[in-house]
Amino acid sequence: MKLLLFFIVLASANLLLCLGSKPCYSDSECDDYIPCTDDVCDLHTYTCRNYQKDCDDCDKCTDDSCGADGQCIHDPVVCEPLNPCFKAHCNSHTGKCEQVPKKCDDKNPCTDDKCNILTGHCSFEERDCRDGNKCTDDSCNRDTGCCEHDPKQCPPSGKCEAGFCDCETGACVTEPISCDDDNVCTDDDCDPYKGCVHTQVKCSPRPCFRAFCDHNQGGCIYKPVICNDNNKCTNDTCNPLTNKCEFIPKDCKDGNRCTKDKCDQETGLCDHQPKDCDDGNVCTEDRCDPYDGCVHDPIVCPPRPCQNGFCDPTRGGCIYEPIVCDDENKCTDDSCNPDTDKCEFVPKVCKDGDRCTKDKCNEETGKCEHHPKNCDDGDACTKDGCDPYRGCWHEPIVCPHRPCHTVRCDSKHGCIYKPVICDDYKRCTDDSCNPDTDECEFTPKNCDDYNLCTDDFCVEETGECKNVPKDCDDQDECTRDRCVPETGLCENQEIPDCRDCDTGCTLTQGYWKNHNLSGKTNPLQAPWPVKKPHTADPSEGTLLCGQTWLEIMHNGVSDKDSSSNAWYILAHQWIAAKLNQAGGACVPSQVKDALGQGKSLLKNNCGQHIAPSSATGSLMVNLAGILDDYNNGKIGPGHCDDH
């Protein structure tokens, strides 16, 4: 298959050569150097194709073309308006220019809105609603846009005048109003605030007469008041004092309460019928008393001991029933006493003869109960008990003894113990109570620190222990004084070569730190007595481990670890001793050895933090002690202040 494809390609190439065209194998071989063509190689025919570049952006409102640089250009179609009252734009669907009239609308229906074709400005002219009638108020309704002609309002100056508009002049005029209501029974008048007032004609009153106005002729007419309630059993009259009708019932009483007195409504005559006093009760005797009326006397049954007698309401006669005595208390014996004819309720006796029980009757069962008596008197300082013959007894208790405590008995809480307070008011004693003897003991405070080289004592004012080192100073500068820890005895060792060196004098490391070229004031600005090696510079600039001597004297003091760094402790005393030596002070052999060893230790441990407790730190501190004694004048020629 590959061999066949090779012969086809070879045949195509030979055909192109025969036609005079050069075959291509890539797009780069088809460049016609025209920027506005897309150049490609057709790999089927191996011929170049040069297509015109398609710059269509699918927007009908642009003019599309290809520029000299081969880039597409899309120029917008320009639409000119017909006049300033139109806006022109291109329709993107049709590509044609469209004219849109300018909107001149002020949202007011009472204006005529239009556009000036010369300037393109909108104008809004008010609508003319005049109707030529001077007696109307002409206006345009802003809701509907219609002209309205409201009659001119001519309010009068008062309610007794009428106002109207003069059609010729348009002015308001007024004239008095007429208040005549054509009623002869009213007085007509006009009130300037209320208008027409029609007051009813009033007729002067007459007792028991009705007065009214004659609507035909005017004037007052009087007619007597007729009082009639159509009841023959009342006397009807008009009271001239009250001018009201009164209907007084006829009095038919005959003074006898055994008659029923009433007026006959049909005839108006009094009727007196005998009163019926029967109350229908067989247990009463009924009669009538002319003064008291009906009387009903109850039938009284003769008494019988411890029996209730009463009348039989059905048949009459007396019935007797025994009196029931019950107070509904099961703890009483209930009975009726025939001598007194009264109930008696005798409480049951429940005493058992034991004074250690509370005896009572159970009101629910009616039986006697005997409960043990509570003999607790509420006093915690008594022992409580009960004797069947004596009853409750209470004996005082004895509180047990506690060593080093006081005791008392409280009626609520019983025995209360308080520790004995032992205080001799001396701060240097330990105060306590001895439980074996029950007495206070005041033992002197033990201030022993188990160090034979301290004097141990207690301060009476504060109660604090003091452990003061023993003073072994023999006031001899050429001895090293100390207390021996094992024995507590003082030892004063002779310092070698101390008594041979007596030239010059020494100053402390504090002096050299403050007296130098960098001193704060003029008296302190004194140069050190040595020069930097091989130079004329003062020794303030001499270096040790990358720092000047002056920096070491100051940095070491400000260094937060300087007090715990053996390197700085030795360096301060070593520099001061070297300056004292340069200032002319003689140097004992012991100090010379310390300077030599110190120099080696300082240079061999540059920049390190040496703990004083380490082996190297301990050696540095010991050497610094020798040099400190030299600088303070304890060994060697002595301090300059002593000369």
Buried (B, 14 or more C-beta within 10 A) or exposed (E): EEEEEEEEEEEBEEEBEEEEEEBBEEBEEBEEEEEBBEBBBEEEBBBBBEEEBEBEEEBBBBEBEBEEEEEBEEEEBEBEBEEBBBBEEBEEEEEEBEBEEBEBEEEEBBBEBEBEEEEBEBEEEEBEBEEEBEBBEBEBEEEEEEBEBEEBEBEBEBBBBEBBBEEEEEEBEBEEBEBEEEBEBBEBEBEEEEBBEEEEBEBEEBEBBBEEBEEEEEEBEEEEBEBEEEBEBBEBEBEEEEBEBEBEEBEBEEEBBBBEBBBEEEEEEBEBEEBEBEEEBBBBEBEBEEEEEBEEEEBEBEEBEBBEEEBEEEEEEBBEEEBEBEEEEBBBEBEBEEEEEEBEEEEBEBEEEBEBBEBBBEEEEEEBEBEEBEBEEEBBBBEBEBEEEEEBEEEEEEBEEBEBBEEEBEEEEEBBEEEBEBEEEEEBBEBEBEEEEEEBEBEEBEBEEEBEBBEBEBEEEEEEBEBEEBEBEEEBBBBBBEBEEEEEEBEEEEBEBBEEBEEBBBBBBBBBBBBBEEBEEEEEEBEBBBBBEEEEEBBBBBEBBEBBBBBBBBBBBEBEEBEBBBBBBBBBBBBBBBBBBEBEBBBBEBBEBBBEBBBEBBEEBEEEEBBBEEEBBBBBBEBBBBBBBBBBBBBBBBBBEEE
